[in-house]
Amino acid sequence: MVGASCCVLAVRKDFLDENLDLVRKIVKVHIRATVFILENHAEAAQIAKKWTGQNETGINRAMSNIEFLYSPDPQDVKDWLII
């Protein structure tokens, strides 16, 4: 769905408290991956094709409907949370 949040990292407070370094590493990897996609769209599409087995047309169509962000608006995230 266009405009929907695709990927959100959410952790419980107790997990964060016990694994702060791990959570920081995961966030850094997510940011690096997002920046890579933004700066290397064609290569990212080829990687997606390799790992998903989907055709290039479908990958590019899907990628054109995603806004790649690593710092979304917190209200947007709250709107999509199911509690």
C-alpha positions as CSV (number, residue, x, y, z in Angstrom):
1,M,0.0,0.0,0.0
2,V,1.5,3.4,-1.0
3,G,2.2,5.6,2.0
4,A,2.3,2.7,4.5
5,S,5.2,2.2,6.7
6,C,7.2,-0.8,5.4
7,C,9.7,-1.6,8.1
8,V,9.7,-0.4,11.6
9,L,12.1,-1.5,14.3
10,A,10.4,-1.8,17.6
11,V,11.8,-3.3,20.8
12,R,10.4,-3.8,24.3
13,K,12.0,-1.6,26.9
14,D,13.4,-4.6,28.9
15,F,15.0,-5.9,25.7
16,L,16.5,-2.4,25.0
17,D,17.8,-2.1,28.5
18,E,19.4,-5.5,28.3
19,N,20.7,-5.3,24.7
20,L,21.4,-1.6,24.1
21,D,24.6,-2.3,22.0
22,L,22.8,-4.8,19.8
23,V,19.9,-2.5,19.2
24,R,22.3,0.3,18.3
25,K,24.1,-2.0,15.8
26,I,20.8,-3.0,14.2
27,V,19.8,0.6,13.8
28,K,23.2,1.5,12.3
29,V,22.9,-1.4,9.8
30,H,19.4,-0.3,8.9
31,I,20.5,3.2,8.2
32,R,23.5,2.0,6.2
33,A,21.2,-0.2,4.1
34,T,18.7,2.6,3.5
35,V,21.4,5.0,2.4
36,F,22.8,2.4,0.1
37,I,19.4,1.9,-1.5
38,L,19.0,5.6,-1.9
39,E,22.4,6.1,-3.5
40,N,22.6,2.9,-5.5
41,H,19.0,2.2,-6.7
42,A,20.0,0.0,-9.7
43,E,22.4,-2.1,-7.7
44,A,19.9,-2.5,-4.8
45,A,17.3,-3.7,-7.3
46,Q,19.7,-6.3,-8.6
47,I,20.4,-7.5,-5.1
48,A,16.7,-7.7,-4.4
49,K,16.2,-9.6,-7.6
50,K,18.9,-12.1,-6.6
51,W,17.5,-12.7,-3.1
52,T,13.8,-12.7,-3.9
53,G,13.8,-14.4,-7.3
54,Q,11.4,-11.7,-8.6
55,N,11.9,-10.1,-12.0
56,E,13.5,-6.7,-12.5
57,T,10.3,-5.0,-13.6
58,G,8.4,-6.1,-10.5
59,I,11.3,-5.1,-8.2
60,N,11.6,-1.7,-9.8
61,R,7.8,-1.2,-9.6
62,A,7.8,-2.1,-5.9
63,M,10.8,0.1,-5.1
64,S,9.2,3.1,-6.8
65,N,6.3,2.8,-4.3
66,I,8.5,2.8,-1.3
67,E,9.8,5.9,0.4
68,F,13.1,4.8,1.9
69,L,13.6,6.5,5.2
70,Y,15.6,5.8,8.3
71,S,14.1,8.5,10.4
72,P,10.3,8.5,9.9
73,D,7.9,10.8,11.5
74,P,7.0,9.3,14.9
75,Q,3.3,10.1,14.5
76,D,3.3,8.1,11.2
77,V,4.7,5.1,13.1
78,K,2.2,5.5,15.9
79,D,-0.6,5.6,13.3
80,W,0.4,2.1,12.0
81,L,1.0,0.4,15.3
82,I,-1.5,-2.2,16.4
83,I,-1.5,-2.5,20.2
